[in-house]
């Protein structure tokens, strides 16, 4: 039986990652570096295909996706691109940060012709997705990889907006205080539900922060020379105050 993963993955690889990685069919041989080719990119799912196959947190994902409004400045930025960018999304339905970040960025992608998006279940693409992470962050999810028309990487965005971390920590702290004194097993079940409710109720507010941070990362990547790319945004590990 597979262990339940922790909600956030910023603090290092999840148990789920290690169990999957060390399965004999999923061992990554050093030196065999995978790459995101055009052929591989085109094998991804559309937004609707991804939603249709979600098994965990499906309704909260849909609720957040429907609630997010793309900020005007972000919309203009992507509508004004001279040519569309390719966006590969590596995500997992069990991850709390993916519950907020993935539907927000997919809402942006479907609102503009400036992004062509394809989505992958991260648990089925560990080797490939880990090529976009430093070793100490292996297993972190979600990951958003932005490439130009030739599939050269422009930017990558990891987990969620760095600017949102204090709000997430405050959410967890307030919920923990609310559940003080309860039996651990019971509190764990309540905590999961309360986190989900909070994410849904703050969908548009948090979505605006996520989308602005993502847009800033892409804009920075577009200003960099080929040898300086990609621009990297999202959470940082170790965390920075």
KELUMZA-751841 format. One record per residue: residue number from 1; residue in three letters; x, y negated, z negated of N, C-alpha, C in turn. Coordinates in steps of 0.001 Angstrom, whole numbers. Example, Ala and Ser with C-alpha at 12.3 -4.5 7.8 and 13.67 -1.06 7.14 Angstrom:
2
{1, "ALA", {13190, 5690, -7800}, {12300, 4500, -7800}, {13200, 3300, -7800}},
{2, "SER", {12850, 2250, -7080}, {13670, 1060, -7140}, {12900, -30, -7870}},
This chain:
241
{1, "UNK", {848, 1196, 0}, {0, 0, 0}, {878, -1238, 0}},
{2, "UNK", {588, -2167, 897}, {1409, -3361, 1006}, {1068, -4361, -82}},
{3, "UNK", {2115, -4989, -647}, {1908, -5993, -1696}, {1266, -7227, -1110}},
{4, "UNK", {446, -7894, -1910}, {-191, -9128, -1471}, {843, -10232, -1409}},
{5, "UNK", {962, -10969, -283}, {1947, -12037, -188}, {1543, -13231, -1037}},
{6, "UNK", {2538, -14011, -1464}, {2242, -15243, -2165}, {1658, -16230, -1191}},
{7, "UNK", {920, -17240, -1702}, {248, -18175, -815}, {1234, -19008, -39}},
{8, "UNK", {2286, -19498, -693}, {3240, -20368, -25}, {4536, -19625, 207}},
{9, "UNK", {5203, -19946, 1295}, {6435, -19250, 1632}, {7644, -20161, 1588}},
{10, "UNK", {7511, -21384, 1118}, {8639, -22312, 1100}, {9727, -21845, 145}},
{11, "UNK", {9340, -21048, -838}, {10316, -20626, -1831}, {11084, -19377, -1421}},
{12, "UNK", {11085, -19068, -147}, {11858, -17928, 320}, {10969, -16873, 926}},
{13, "UNK", {11552, -15764, 1384}, {10803, -14718, 2051}, {9754, -14105, 1139}},
{14, "UNK", {8602, -13769, 1699}, {7540, -13139, 934}, {7794, -11639, 831}},
{15, "UNK", {7115, -11004, -122}, {7191, -9547, -239}, {6727, -8903, 1054}},
{16, "UNK", {5684, -9472, 1631}, {5159, -8954, 2885}, {6243, -8942, 3959}},
{17, "UNK", {7047, -10009, 3995}, {8130, -10090, 4985}, {9118, -8947, 4805}},
{18, "UNK", {9566, -8721, 3558}, {10570, -7698, 3324}, {10040, -6313, 3641}},
{19, "UNK", {8786, -6021, 3277}, {8228, -4717, 3562}, {8144, -4485, 5061}},
{20, "UNK", {7750, -5526, 5782}, {7628, -5398, 7229}, {9009, -5306, 7877}},
{21, "UNK", {9936, -6137, 7454}, {11253, -6182, 8073}, {11975, -4844, 7967}},
{22, "UNK", {11834, -4170, 6830}, {12591, -2953, 6602}, {11855, -1694, 7046}},
{23, "UNK", {10674, -1874, 7656}, {10038, -750, 8309}, {10942, -322, 9463}},
{24, "UNK", {11123, 987, 9704}, {12083, 1444, 10714}, {11818, 926, 12109}},
{25, "UNK", {10567, 577, 12422}, {10261, 83, 13759}, {10483, -1413, 13888}},
{26, "UNK", {10857, -2076, 12801}, {10952, -3528, 12824}, {12322, -4056, 12419}},
{27, "UNK", {13328, -3197, 12356}, {14663, -3651, 11981}, {15252, -4508, 13091}},
{28, "UNK", {15832, -5631, 12690}, {16446, -6542, 13653}, {17938, -6302, 13716}},
{29, "UNK", {18415, -5896, 14868}, {19835, -5627, 15022}, {20581, -6930, 15269}},
{30, "UNK", {21532, -7239, 14419}, {22316, -8456, 14589}, {23036, -8412, 15938}},
{31, "UNK", {23032, -9536, 16605}, {23656, -9622, 17917}, {22645, -9495, 19037}},
{32, "UNK", {21447, -8942, 18760}, {20399, -8845, 19763}, {19434, -10001, 19551}},
{33, "UNK", {19847, -11162, 19962}, {19049, -12363, 19717}, {17914, -12458, 20727}},
{34, "UNK", {16705, -12560, 20231}, {15545, -12698, 21100}, {15391, -14169, 21483}},
{35, "UNK", {14627, -14412, 22526}, {14398, -15790, 22934}, {12965, -15944, 23404}},
{36, "UNK", {12475, -17158, 23323}, {11116, -17462, 23749}, {11149, -17810, 25237}},
{37, "UNK", {10984, -16820, 26072}, {10981, -17025, 27510}, {9594, -17467, 27967}},
{38, "UNK", {9505, -17910, 29195}, {8200, -18285, 29736}, {7266, -17069, 29756}},
{39, "UNK", {7825, -15919, 30127}, {7010, -14708, 30170}, {6455, -14373, 28794}},
{40, "UNK", {7313, -14472, 27754}, {6852, -14190, 26399}, {5826, -15217, 25953}},
{41, "UNK", {6083, -16485, 26233}, {5161, -17546, 25849}, {3764, -17295, 26406}},
{42, "UNK", {3692, -16855, 27630}, {2403, -16654, 28288}, {1656, -15446, 27752}},
{43, "UNK", {2296, -14654, 26911}, {1630, -13505, 26309}, {831, -13876, 25060}},
{44, "UNK", {961, -15125, 24610}, {264, -15555, 23402}, {-1234, -15687, 23603}},
{45, "UNK", {-1922, -15900, 22494}, {-3379, -16032, 22499}, {-3815, -17484, 22642}},
{46, "UNK", {-5010, -17680, 23160}, {-5651, -18987, 23110}, {-6188, -19206, 21696}},
{47, "UNK", {-6621, -20426, 21417}, {-7187, -20709, 20096}, {-8377, -19814, 19798}},
{48, "UNK", {-9287, -19677, 20743}, {-10477, -18867, 20497}, {-10129, -17403, 20337}},
{49, "UNK", {-9191, -16903, 21137}, {-8756, -15515, 20978}, {-8155, -15287, 19600}},
{50, "UNK", {-7383, -16265, 19117}, {-6796, -16118, 17791}, {-7887, -16105, 16728}},
{51, "UNK", {-8809, -17044, 16795}, {-9881, -17105, 15792}, {-10697, -15825, 15790}},
{52, "UNK", {-10973, -15291, 16961}, {-11789, -14074, 17057}, {-11159, -12890, 16329}},
{53, "UNK", {-9821, -12848, 16268}, {-9186, -11680, 15650}, {-8730, -11916, 14206}},
{54, "UNK", {-8954, -13120, 13677}, {-8586, -13412, 12291}, {-9392, -12530, 11340}},
{55, "UNK", {-8728, -11954, 10371}, {-9381, -11067, 9402}, {-9434, -11666, 7995}},
{56, "UNK", {-8487, -12541, 7674}, {-8416, -13133, 6339}, {-8603, -14648, 6468}},
{57, "UNK", {-9412, -15234, 5588}, {-9629, -16691, 5562}, {-10237, -17228, 6869}},
{58, "UNK", {-11036, -16420, 7526}, {-11573, -16833, 8831}, {-12490, -18052, 8716}},
{59, "UNK", {-13452, -18017, 7792}, {-14385, -19138, 7695}, {-13696, -20422, 7230}},
{60, "UNK", {-12807, -20376, 6225}, {-12072, -21603, 5882}, {-11259, -22141, 7053}},
{61, "UNK", {-10657, -21259, 7839}, {-9896, -21692, 9014}, {-10815, -22435, 9975}},
{62, "UNK", {-11978, -21870, 10245}, {-12935, -22510, 11159}, {-13407, -23841, 10584}},
{63, "UNK", {-13711, -23870, 9281}, {-14191, -25099, 8645}, {-13155, -26215, 8752}},
{64, "UNK", {-11890, -25885, 8518}, {-10829, -26890, 8603}, {-10634, -27329, 10047}},
{65, "UNK", {-10637, -26381, 10961}, {-10483, -26689, 12386}, {-11557, -27661, 12860}},
{66, "UNK", {-12780, -27455, 12392}, {-13888, -28322, 12805}, {-13869, -29672, 12103}},
{67, "UNK", {-13289, -29725, 10910}, {-13325, -30960, 10120}, {-12245, -31965, 10509}},
{68, "UNK", {-11143, -31484, 11045}, {-10002, -32367, 11321}, {-10309, -33313, 12478}},
{69, "UNK", {-10010, -34578, 12266}, {-10120, -35593, 13318}, {-8708, -36056, 13664}},
{70, "UNK", {-8366, -36004, 14935}, {-7021, -36377, 15365}, {-6853, -37887, 15249}},
{71, "UNK", {-5844, -38369, 14513}, {-5622, -39818, 14413}, {-5409, -40446, 15796}},
{72, "UNK", {-5894, -41641, 15965}, {-5844, -42306, 17270}, {-4416, -42426, 17801}},
{73, "UNK", {-3484, -42785, 16927}, {-2102, -42961, 17376}, {-1502, -41646, 17850}},
{74, "UNK", {-1837, -40562, 17173}, {-1342, -39249, 17569}, {-1948, -38848, 18906}},
{75, "UNK", {-3230, -39097, 19059}, {-3899, -38778, 20319}, {-3253, -39520, 21487}},
{76, "UNK", {-3005, -40797, 21304}, {-2389, -41600, 22362}, {-990, -41100, 22711}},
{77, "UNK", {-255, -40696, 21690}, {1110, -40214, 21925}, {1117, -39019, 22876}},
{78, "UNK", {273, -38040, 22617}, {282, -36830, 23437}, {-445, -37023, 24763}},
{79, "UNK", {-1480, -37860, 24764}, {-2144, -38168, 26037}, {-1218, -38912, 26984}},
{80, "UNK", {-238, -39630, 26434}, {644, -40453, 27243}, {1899, -39765, 27731}},
{81, "UNK", {2049, -38474, 27442}, {3244, -37762, 27900}, {3269, -37684, 29424}},
{82, "UNK", {4454, -37787, 30002}, {4577, -37736, 31459}, {4320, -36335, 32004}},
{83, "UNK", {4571, -35307, 31193}, {4261, -33927, 31570}, {3941, -33143, 30307}},
{84, "UNK", {3098, -32122, 30405}, {2709, -31371, 29202}, {3886, -30655, 28561}},
{85, "UNK", {3814, -30503, 27241}, {4772, -29718, 26478}, {4140, -28369, 26140}},
{86, "UNK", {4971, -27352, 26046}, {4501, -26020, 25649}, {4638, -25857, 24143}},
{87, "UNK", {3597, -25363, 23509}, {3584, -25184, 22059}, {3330, -23723, 21717}},
{88, "UNK", {4341, -23074, 21141}, {4192, -21703, 20651}, {3954, -21750, 19149}},
{89, "UNK", {2900, -21089, 18708}, {2522, -21085, 17298}, {2691, -19676, 16733}},
{90, "UNK", {3503, -19558, 15682}, {3666, -18288, 14972}, {2997, -18448, 13616}},
{91, "UNK", {1907, -17746, 13395}, {1111, -17996, 12204}, {607, -16695, 11602}},
{92, "UNK", {7, -16780, 10410}, {-513, -15607, 9717}, {-1764, -16001, 8951}},
{93, "UNK", {-2817, -15212, 9081}, {-4093, -15601, 8485}, {-4088, -15538, 6969}},
{94, "UNK", {-3135, -14788, 6357}, {-3102, -14657, 4909}, {-2409, -15831, 4208}},
{95, "UNK", {-1737, -16691, 4973}, {-910, -17752, 4385}, {-1727, -19005, 4095}},
{96, "UNK", {-1600, -19541, 2885}, {-2341, -20739, 2507}, {-1948, -21951, 3311}},
{97, "UNK", {-636, -22166, 3517}, {-213, -23324, 4294}, {-671, -23213, 5740}},
{98, "UNK", {-679, -21995, 6282}, {-1183, -21797, 7644}, {-2668, -22122, 7720}},
{99, "UNK", {-3391, -21901, 6635}, {-4815, -22203, 6618}, {-5079, -23684, 6855}},
{100, "UNK", {-4177, -24546, 6386}, {-4318, -25990, 6586}, {-3619, -26479, 7846}},
{101, "UNK", {-2393, -26009, 8067}, {-1566, -26561, 9139}, {-1975, -26063, 10514}},
{102, "UNK", {-2190, -24763, 10645}, {-2464, -24198, 11968}, {-3738, -24748, 12594}},
{103, "UNK", {-4889, -24761, 11904}, {-6082, -25311, 12555}, {-5966, -26798, 12877}},
{104, "UNK", {-5193, -27541, 12076}, {-5012, -28969, 12342}, {-4267, -29181, 13660}},
{105, "UNK", {-3163, -28446, 13835}, {-2370, -28614, 15051}, {-3095, -28027, 16266}},
{106, "UNK", {-3859, -26964, 16069}, {-4647, -26426, 17181}, {-5748, -27399, 17579}},
{107, "UNK", {-6298, -28117, 16627}, {-7295, -29149, 16957}, {-6672, -30210, 17845}},
{108, "UNK", {-5461, -30636, 17533}, {-4757, -31591, 18382}, {-4543, -31015, 19778}},
{109, "UNK", {-4072, -29769, 19849}, {-3746, -29166, 21143}, {-4960, -29101, 22060}},
{110, "UNK", {-6122, -28839, 21488}, {-7297, -28726, 22348}, {-7900, -30091, 22693}},
{111, "UNK", {-7401, -31146, 22046}, {-7932, -32484, 22306}, {-7154, -33231, 23383}},
{112, "UNK", {-6043, -32649, 23851}, {-5173, -33369, 24776}, {-4660, -32442, 25875}},
{113, "UNK", {-4366, -33022, 27024}, {-3720, -32267, 28098}, {-2200, -32260, 27929}},
{114, "UNK", {-1725, -32918, 26874}, {-290, -33029, 26669}, {353, -31820, 26011}},
{115, "UNK", {-447, -30849, 25570}, {75, -29637, 24933}, {-577, -28406, 25552}},
{116, "UNK", {245, -27448, 25915}, {-228, -26130, 26351}, {126, -25159, 25233}},
{117, "UNK", {-883, -24582, 24596}, {-636, -23814, 23376}, {-872, -22331, 23589}},
{118, "UNK", {5, -21518, 23002}, {-181, -20072, 22910}, {188, -19640, 21496}},
{119, "UNK", {-588, -18719, 20952}, {-504, -18381, 19532}, {-113, -16917, 19368}},
{120, "UNK", {742, -16667, 18359}, {1222, -15323, 18067}, {992, -15007, 16590}},
{121, "UNK", {610, -13773, 16295}, {585, -13317, 14912}, {2025, -13142, 14452}},
{122, "UNK", {2429, -13922, 13465}, {3816, -13894, 13017}, {4252, -12499, 12580}},
{123, "UNK", {3359, -11747, 11913}, {3732, -10435, 11410}, {4081, -9461, 12530}},
{124, "UNK", {3631, -9750, 13743}, {3953, -8908, 14897}, {5164, -9437, 15662}},
{125, "UNK", {5676, -10602, 15246}, {6779, -11255, 15975}, {7864, -11733, 15007}},
{126, "UNK", {8188, -10903, 14008}, {9149, -11315, 12981}, {10514, -11644, 13567}},
{127, "UNK", {11004, -10777, 14427}, {12344, -10995, 14963}, {12422, -12298, 15743}},
{128, "UNK", {11439, -12522, 16606}, {11439, -13735, 17409}, {11229, -14974, 16546}},
{129, "UNK", {10258, -14940, 15655}, {9975, -16128, 14843}, {11147, -16480, 13930}},
{130, "UNK", {11875, -15483, 13450}, {13004, -15762, 12568}, {14182, -16408, 13289}},
{131, "UNK", {14216, -16339, 14611}, {15282, -17031, 15340}, {15121, -18542, 15238}},
{132, "UNK", {13969, -19007, 14812}, {13726, -20441, 14664}, {13897, -20915, 13223}},
{133, "UNK", {14438, -20032, 12366}, {14598, -20347, 10947}, {16024, -20071, 10501}},
{134, "UNK", {16527, -20861, 9541}, {17806, -20503, 8926}, {17615, -19236, 8102}},
{135, "UNK", {18700, -18523, 7843}, {18608, -17224, 7179}, {17897, -17303, 5831}},
{136, "UNK", {18124, -18389, 5088}, {17526, -18491, 3754}, {16017, -18720, 3799}},
{137, "UNK", {15490, -19023, 4991}, {14047, -19230, 5111}, {13375, -18154, 5948}},
{138, "UNK", {14063, -17065, 6184}, {13488, -15979, 6968}, {12137, -15569, 6397}},
{139, "UNK", {11158, -15433, 7252}, {9820, -15044, 6819}, {8880, -16200, 6573}},
{140, "UNK", {9378, -17435, 6622}, {8511, -18597, 6406}, {7480, -18696, 7526}},
{141, "UNK", {6283, -19117, 7189}, {5178, -19184, 8135}, {4250, -20326, 7721}},
{142, "UNK", {3644, -21042, 8659}, {3728, -20925, 10108}, {4914, -21694, 10691}},
{143, "UNK", {5187, -21419, 11974}, {6236, -22105, 12729}, {5637, -22581, 14045}},
{144, "UNK", {5926, -23832, 14401}, {5423, -24421, 15640}, {6629, -24824, 16492}},
{145, "UNK", {6741, -24229, 17673}, {7895, -24442, 18541}, {7437, -25184, 19788}},
{146, "UNK", {7996, -26372, 19996}, {7618, -27219, 21134}, {8719, -27176, 22181}},
{147, "UNK", {8368, -26817, 23420}, {9332, -26699, 24513}, {8896, -27550, 25699}},
{148, "UNK", {9865, -27911, 26521}, {9536, -28648, 27739}, {9055, -27669, 28813}},
{149, "UNK", {8839, -28164, 30010}, {8280, -27334, 31075}, {9209, -26204, 31491}},
{150, "UNK", {10495, -26328, 31188}, {11471, -25278, 31492}, {11736, -24367, 30302}},
{151, "UNK", {10918, -24489, 29249}, {11032, -23692, 28034}, {12308, -23975, 27249}},
{152, "UNK", {12847, -25179, 27400}, {13932, -25643, 26543}, {13315, -26251, 25290}},
{153, "UNK", {13808, -25864, 24124}, {13190, -26312, 22883}, {13431, -27799, 22649}},
{154, "UNK", {12360, -28497, 22336}, {12389, -29930, 22050}, {12297, -30178, 20545}},
{155, "UNK", {11405, -29445, 19883}, {11168, -29669, 18454}, {10591, -28409, 17830}},
{156, "UNK", {10803, -28287, 16518}, {10136, -27220, 15774}, {9623, -27802, 14461}},
{157, "UNK", {8491, -27276, 14019}, {7818, -27779, 12827}, {7511, -26573, 11956}},
{158, "UNK", {7993, -26585, 10707}, {7960, -25401, 9858}, {7024, -25585, 8671}},
{159, "UNK", {6095, -24708, 8545}, {5198, -24543, 7393}, {4115, -25614, 7318}},
{160, "UNK", {4444, -26811, 6857}, {3473, -27902, 6802}, {4233, -29215, 6682}},
{161, "UNK", {3526, -30313, 6587}, {4182, -31610, 6498}, {4940, -31747, 5178}},
{162, "UNK", {6200, -32174, 5272}, {6996, -32422, 4068}, {6294, -33448, 3181}},
{163, "UNK", {5638, -34411, 3789}, {4957, -35465, 3035}, {3770, -34932, 2226}},
{164, "UNK", {3291, -33735, 2581}, {2126, -33170, 1916}, {2478, -32331, 691}},
{165, "UNK", {3737, -32002, 523}, {4144, -31111, -566}, {3731, -31629, -1945}},
{166, "UNK", {3891, -32929, -2263}, {3438, -33390, -3581}, {1943, -33168, -3814}},
{167, "UNK", {1131, -33307, -2775}, {-311, -33077, -2912}, {-613, -31599, -3156}},
{168, "UNK", {131, -30731, -2476}, {-63, -29293, -2678}, {357, -28901, -4093}},
{169, "UNK", {1481, -29442, -4546}, {1930, -29154, -5907}, {930, -29672, -6943}},
{170, "UNK", {363, -30851, -6681}, {-636, -31417, -7598}, {-1889, -30549, -7627}},
{171, "UNK", {-2302, -30065, -6452}, {-3446, -29151, -6387}, {-3196, -27924, -7265}},
{172, "UNK", {-2027, -27307, -7089}, {-1718, -26100, -7855}, {-1643, -26387, -9352}},
{173, "UNK", {-1045, -27527, -9708}, {-939, -27882, -11123}, {-2296, -28097, -11773}},
{174, "UNK", {-3188, -28792, -11076}, {-4530, -29055, -11620}, {-5335, -27771, -11765}},
{175, "UNK", {-5216, -26885, -10778}, {-5940, -25619, -10852}, {-5397, -24755, -11979}},
{176, "UNK", {-4090, -24731, -12152}, {-3488, -23942, -13228}, {-3965, -24428, -14599}},
{177, "UNK", {-4053, -25744, -14762}, {-4547, -26286, -16033}, {-5998, -25887, -16274}},
{178, "UNK", {-6776, -25919, -15200}, {-8193, -25574, -15308}, {-8395, -24120, -15717}},
{179, "UNK", {-7450, -23271, -15349}, {-7602, -21831, -15595}, {-6811, -21350, -16809}},
{180, "UNK", {-6219, -22275, -17555}, {-5446, -21900, -18739}, {-6300, -21095, -19716}},
{181, "UNK", {-5713, -20038, -20256}, {-6399, -19234, -21267}, {-7170, -18060, -20705}},
{182, "UNK", {-7356, -17998, -19388}, {-8086, -16890, -18791}, {-7151, -15703, -18564}},
{183, "UNK", {-7722, -14515, -18547}, {-6930, -13322, -18265}, {-6264, -13475, -16907}},
{184, "UNK", {-5012, -13005, -16803}, {-4218, -13271, -15601}, {-4875, -12756, -14330}},
{185, "UNK", {-5382, -11524, -14350}, {-6015, -10971, -13153}, {-7218, -11777, -12721}},
{186, "UNK", {-8055, -12157, -13687}, {-9247, -12963, -13393}, {-8844, -14348, -12906}},
{187, "UNK", {-7847, -14943, -13572}, {-7374, -16275, -13176}, {-6795, -16248, -11768}},
{188, "UNK", {-6104, -15178, -11408}, {-5497, -15087, -10070}, {-6578, -15106, -8992}},
{189, "UNK", {-7657, -14366, -9232}, {-8747, -14351, -8247}, {-9401, -15716, -8131}},
{190, "UNK", {-9637, -16356, -9280}, {-10252, -17688, -9255}, {-9325, -18705, -8595}},
{191, "UNK", {-8028, -18601, -8875}, {-7050, -19543, -8330}, {-7064, -19510, -6799}},
{192, "UNK", {-7103, -18328, -6238}, {-7097, -18197, -4786}, {-8321, -18895, -4177}},
{193, "UNK", {-9476, -18661, -4784}, {-10693, -19274, -4267}, {-10695, -20786, -4413}},
{194, "UNK", {-10191, -21276, -5549}, {-10159, -22713, -5775}, {-9184, -23410, -4828}},
{195, "UNK", {-8054, -22771, -4544}, {-7114, -23346, -3576}, {-7774, -23466, -2204}},
{196, "UNK", {-8481, -22417, -1825}, {-9148, -22436, -518}, {-10198, -23548, -460}},
{197, "UNK", {-10995, -23651, -1505}, {-12016, -24701, -1554}, {-11383, -26087, -1458}},
{198, "UNK", {-10280, -26270, -2149}, {-9606, -27569, -2150}, {-9071, -27892, -758}},
{199, "UNK", {-8463, -26908, -113}, {-7933, -27135, 1234}, {-9045, -27515, 2203}},
{200, "UNK", {-10169, -26847, 2106}, {-11290, -27157, 2998}, {-11832, -28555, 2715}},
{201, "UNK", {-11984, -28895, 1447}, {-12549, -30206, 1102}, {-11618, -31357, 1466}},
{202, "UNK", {-10321, -31077, 1593}, {-9343, -32101, 1962}, {-8852, -31925, 3399}},
{203, "UNK", {-9616, -31219, 4201}, {-9169, -30853, 5550}, {-8800, -32063, 6399}},
{204, "UNK", {-9670, -33043, 6447}, {-9403, -34186, 7327}, {-8267, -35057, 6785}},
{205, "UNK", {-8252, -35264, 5481}, {-7187, -36066, 4858}, {-5831, -35400, 5053}},
{206, "UNK", {-5754, -34122, 4738}, {-4489, -33410, 4905}, {-4140, -33229, 6374}},
{207, "UNK", {-5156, -33024, 7208}, {-4916, -32861, 8634}, {-4264, -34087, 9242}},
{208, "UNK", {-4685, -35268, 8819}, {-4097, -36503, 9341}, {-2614, -36597, 8990}},
{209, "UNK", {-2263, -36188, 7772}, {-857, -36208, 7352}, {-55, -35200, 8174}},
{210, "UNK", {-597, -34007, 8325}, {81, -32957, 9087}, {304, -33398, 10530}},
{211, "UNK", {-720, -33926, 11148}, {-620, -34287, 12566}, {333, -35455, 12796}},
{212, "UNK", {358, -36417, 11877}, {1297, -37519, 12037}, {2734, -37033, 11874}},
{213, "UNK", {2955, -36140, 10919}, {4293, -35604, 10707}, {4736, -34766, 11904}},
{214, "UNK", {3841, -33956, 12426}, {4135, -33156, 13611}, {4433, -34059, 14807}},
{215, "UNK", {3614, -35083, 15004}, {3820, -36001, 16124}, {5158, -36734, 16011}},
{216, "UNK", {5515, -37134, 14795}, {6798, -37823, 14586}, {7968, -36898, 14930}},
{217, "UNK", {7840, -35623, 14581}, {8905, -34662, 14881}, {9059, -34485, 16389}},
{218, "UNK", {7945, -34370, 17097}, {7999, -34211, 18553}, {8563, -35465, 19205}},
{219, "UNK", {8121, -36629, 18748}, {8621, -37881, 19308}, {10130, -37994, 19120}},
{220, "UNK", {10604, -37577, 17955}, {12041, -37619, 17698}, {12779, -36662, 18629}},
{221, "UNK", {12216, -35483, 18839}, {12832, -34521, 19724}, {12949, -35025, 21157}},
{222, "UNK", {11964, -35758, 21589}, {11979, -36272, 22961}, {13036, -37349, 23163}},
{223, "UNK", {13487, -37977, 22082}, {14528, -39003, 22200}, {15928, -38417, 22141}},
{224, "UNK", {16053, -37157, 21705}, {17364, -36544, 21534}, {17897, -36005, 22865}},
{225, "UNK", {19203, -35953, 22976}, {19829, -35328, 24141}, {19700, -33816, 24005}},
{226, "UNK", {19918, -33119, 25097}, {19757, -31662, 25096}, {20616, -30989, 24032}},
{227, "UNK", {21838, -31479, 23835}, {22737, -30832, 22880}, {22406, -31168, 21430}},
{228, "UNK", {21514, -32140, 21210}, {21095, -32495, 19852}, {19768, -31846, 19461}},
{229, "UNK", {19044, -31353, 20422}, {17750, -30746, 20140}, {17924, -29355, 19532}},
{230, "UNK", {16923, -28900, 18775}, {15611, -29507, 18592}, {15553, -30420, 17367}},
{231, "UNK", {14616, -31339, 17374}, {14267, -32040, 16144}, {13522, -31052, 15252}},
{232, "UNK", {13779, -31100, 13952}, {13142, -30165, 13021}, {12343, -30947, 11991}},
{233, "UNK", {11092, -30565, 11835}, {10224, -31207, 10855}, {9498, -30172, 10019}},
{234, "UNK", {8700, -30651, 9077}, {7983, -29768, 8163}, {8651, -29726, 6807}},
{235, "UNK", {8376, -28684, 6047}, {8946, -28568, 4710}, {10428, -28248, 4792}},
{236, "UNK", {11118, -28507, 3701}, {12561, -28285, 3632}, {12876, -27336, 2481}},
{237, "UNK", {13912, -26535, 2649}, {14355, -25639, 1585}, {15874, -25579, 1580}},
{238, "UNK", {16516, -25854, 447}, {15892, -26246, -814}, {15086, -27542, -669}},
{239, "UNK", {14097, -27677, -1507}, {13246, -28858, -1438}, {14057, -30103, -1772}},
{240, "UNK", {13590, -31237, -1220}, {14255, -32499, -1473}, {13289, -33417, -2217}},
{241, "UNK", {13784, -34094, -3254}, {12935, -35010, -4018}, {12769, -36301, -3260}},
